[in-house]
Amino acid sequence: MGLFQGWLSLPLLFLVTGIPTEASLEINYTPVLTGKTLEGSITSSTFTLDQPNGQFNNPNIKDTDDIWLVVAFSNAIQNFTAPQSPQGIIHASAFLEKKYYMTIRARRALYSNETNAQDIRILRVGNETNCTVNSCNTPLPGPGPYRVKFLVMNDNGPVAETKWSEDITLTKPVQLSESRAHKSVGTIVIIVILSILLGLLFLALVALLVYTCFDICGTKEISRPEDSVQVRKYNTHHTYSSPDAGRS
């Protein structure tokens, strides 16, 4: 009988002292894409979330606890298991293998309710293009879709977590088709030819103006004020009488 009771007490012992596999506290918050008017809020490798301000004020969460953003492919969220220590955190370098990773480590002071009206409180996922640390917020590898949630951890393991977001799909990069590429090359050639012809026409007009100016201005002789003008002396016909007029 005592042995039977001992076997019955083992599951209870594991429930009390065993290591939890999930965070014990679920925060009633769902991460959402930002509703602010921002250029590039969703691109081919990034998306922008609203900060979860005021969502981590539970007394079970300490100021020293780490708040991670978990990013996962939508079809892999059921595979995510909260790590039991900081050493088990999956970083972006293993994303394509694990289909999820953790990034943007913060403390709850960053997500406080004390906001300035001029502050833009957002989180841009995939914004770091050149970094070497494990927690790097690297660009996302494709359009997704993705889902995210926040996970609070300390040295003993997970403390709290939010709900998963809805699916987030990135924009697909626009690929220039081959036909459009040929059209673009033809358009460039036509523009170059027209530019050359326009330049030649301009040079011809300039040459014509120069030639006309030299033709008109170079053949006309302009007299100078100091040039003297000699006038032949002549007598009018009525000032002298005829030689035969005095003979009568």
C-alpha positions in Angstrom: 0.0 0.0 0.0 2.8 2.4 0.9 4.5 1.6 -2.4 1.3 2.3 -4.3 1.0 5.6 -2.6 4.6 6.4 -3.4 3.9 5.8 -7.1 0.8 8.1 -6.9 2.8 10.9 -5.4 5.4 10.9 -8.1 3.3 12.9 -10.7 2.3 15.4 -8.0 6.0 15.8 -7.2 6.9 16.4 -10.8 4.1 19.0 -11.0 5.4 20.9 -8.0 9.2 20.7 -8.6 9.4 19.9 -12.3 10.7 22.5 -14.8 7.8 24.2 -16.7 7.8 24.0 -20.4 5.7 27.1 -20.9 5.4 30.5 -19.3 3.2 30.4 -16.2 1.5 33.8 -16.9 -0.3 34.6 -20.1 -0.8 38.3 -20.8 -4.0 39.2 -22.6 -2.3 41.2 -25.4 -2.0 40.5 -29.1 0.8 42.2 -31.0 -0.4 44.2 -33.9 1.1 46.0 -36.9 1.4 49.7 -36.3 -1.6 51.9 -37.4 0.6 55.0 -37.6 1.2 56.5 -41.0 4.8 55.6 -41.7 6.6 55.1 -44.9 7.7 51.5 -45.4 5.8 50.1 -42.4 5.8 46.8 -44.4 8.6 46.0 -46.9 10.0 42.9 -48.5 12.1 42.2 -45.4 10.7 44.2 -42.5 7.4 45.0 -40.7 6.6 47.5 -38.0 4.7 46.7 -34.7 3.2 49.0 -32.1 5.2 48.8 -28.8 3.3 46.8 -26.1 3.3 49.8 -23.7 2.0 49.1 -20.3 1.5 45.4 -20.9 4.2 44.1 -18.5 3.1 45.7 -15.2 2.2 42.4 -13.5 3.9 42.0 -10.1 5.3 38.7 -11.2 7.4 40.5 -13.8 10.5 42.2 -12.5 12.4 45.2 -13.9 15.4 43.0 -14.6 13.5 40.4 -16.6 14.2 40.2 -20.3 11.3 40.7 -22.8 12.0 39.0 -26.1 10.1 39.2 -29.3 9.5 35.7 -30.8 9.2 35.6 -34.6 8.0 32.5 -36.3 6.6 31.2 -39.6 2.9 31.0 -39.2 2.9 27.2 -39.8 5.6 26.6 -37.2 4.1 28.3 -34.1 3.1 25.0 -32.7 6.7 23.9 -32.7 7.9 26.7 -30.5 8.8 25.8 -27.0 9.9 28.5 -24.6 13.5 28.0 -23.6 14.2 27.0 -20.0 17.3 29.2 -19.7 19.0 32.0 -21.5 21.4 29.5 -23.0 18.5 27.9 -24.9 17.4 31.0 -26.7 17.2 30.5 -30.5 18.7 33.4 -32.4 18.2 34.6 -36.0 21.1 32.6 -37.3 19.0 29.4 -36.8 15.7 30.8 -38.1 15.6 28.8 -41.4 16.4 25.6 -39.5 14.0 26.1 -36.5 11.4 28.2 -38.3 11.4 30.6 -35.3 13.8 32.8 -33.3 13.9 35.5 -30.6 15.1 39.0 -31.1 14.8 42.7 -29.8 15.6 42.0 -26.2 14.2 44.8 -23.9 13.2 45.5 -20.3 9.7 46.6 -19.3 11.0 50.2 -18.6 11.1 50.6 -22.4 7.5 49.6 -22.7 6.2 51.8 -19.9 3.0 53.9 -20.2 5.0 57.1 -19.7 5.0 58.4 -23.3 5.7 61.7 -24.9 3.2 63.0 -27.4 6.1 63.5 -29.9 7.4 59.9 -29.4 6.9 57.3 -32.1 6.7 54.1 -30.1 7.2 51.3 -32.7 9.3 48.2 -33.2 10.7 47.6 -36.7 11.3 43.9 -37.1 14.2 43.0 -39.5 15.7 46.4 -39.4 19.4 45.6 -38.8 21.4 44.8 -41.9 24.9 44.7 -40.4 25.4 43.3 -36.9 27.3 40.5 -35.3 25.6 39.9 -31.9 23.4 36.9 -31.4 20.3 38.9 -30.7 20.6 40.7 -34.1 17.4 41.9 -35.6 18.2 40.7 -39.1 16.1 41.2 -42.3 13.4 38.6 -42.8 14.2 36.0 -45.5 10.9 36.2 -47.5 7.3 37.3 -47.6 6.2 34.9 -44.9 3.6 34.9 -43.5 4.9 35.4 -40.0 3.4 35.5 -36.5 5.0 37.1 -33.4 4.5 37.2 -29.6 6.4 38.6 -26.6 8.1 36.3 -24.1 9.3 37.4 -20.7 12.3 35.4 -19.3 14.7 35.4 -16.4 17.6 33.2 -15.5 15.2 30.5 -14.2 13.2 30.3 -17.5 10.0 31.8 -18.9 7.9 34.1 -16.8 5.1 35.4 -19.0 4.0 35.6 -22.6 1.5 37.3 -24.8 -0.8 35.9 -27.4 0.4 35.2 -31.0 -0.3 37.9 -33.5 -2.3 37.4 -36.7 -0.5 36.5 -39.9 1.8 39.1 -41.2 2.7 39.0 -44.9 5.5 41.1 -46.4 5.4 42.7 -49.8 7.0 40.8 -52.7 9.8 42.5 -54.6 8.8 43.6 -58.1 10.6 41.7 -60.7 11.2 43.3 -64.1 10.0 40.9 -66.8 12.1 40.2 -69.8 9.7 41.9 -72.3 9.6 45.0 -70.1 13.4 44.9 -69.9 13.7 44.9 -73.7 11.2 47.8 -73.9 13.2 49.7 -71.4 16.5 49.2 -73.4 14.7 50.3 -76.6 13.3 53.4 -74.9 16.8 54.3 -73.6 18.3 54.0 -77.2 15.5 56.2 -78.6 16.1 58.8 -75.9 19.9 58.9 -76.6 19.3 59.2 -80.4 16.8 62.1 -79.9 19.3 63.8 -77.5 22.1 63.6 -80.1 19.8 65.0 -82.9 18.6 67.8 -80.6 22.3 68.7 -79.9 23.2 68.7 -83.6 20.2 70.9 -84.4 21.3 73.3 -81.6 24.8 73.5 -83.0 23.4 74.1 -86.5 21.3 77.0 -85.3 24.3 78.5 -83.5 26.5 78.2 -86.6 23.7 79.8 -88.7 23.4 82.8 -86.4 27.2 83.3 -86.4 27.4 83.1 -90.2 24.5 85.6 -90.6 26.1 88.0 -88.1 29.5 88.1 -89.9 27.8 88.3 -93.3 25.8 91.4 -92.4 28.2 93.1 -90.0 31.4 92.4 -92.1 30.3 93.8 -95.5 28.9 97.1 -94.3 31.5 99.9 -94.2 30.9 102.4 -91.5 32.4 106.0 -91.9 34.3 107.6 -89.1 33.7 111.1 -87.8 37.2 112.2 -88.7 37.0 111.2 -92.4 37.0 114.4 -94.6 34.6 114.7 -97.5 35.7 116.8 -100.5 33.0 118.5 -102.5 33.8 119.7 -106.1 33.4 123.5 -106.5 30.9 124.4 -109.2 29.0 127.5 -110.4 25.4 127.7 -111.1 24.5 128.6 -114.7 22.6 131.8 -114.0 25.5 133.6 -112.3 27.3 134.4 -115.7 26.0 136.1 -118.8 26.5 134.7 -122.2 29.6 136.2 -124.0 27.4 137.5 -126.8 25.0 139.1 -124.5 27.3 142.3 -124.1 27.5 142.8 -127.8 24.6 144.4 -129.2 
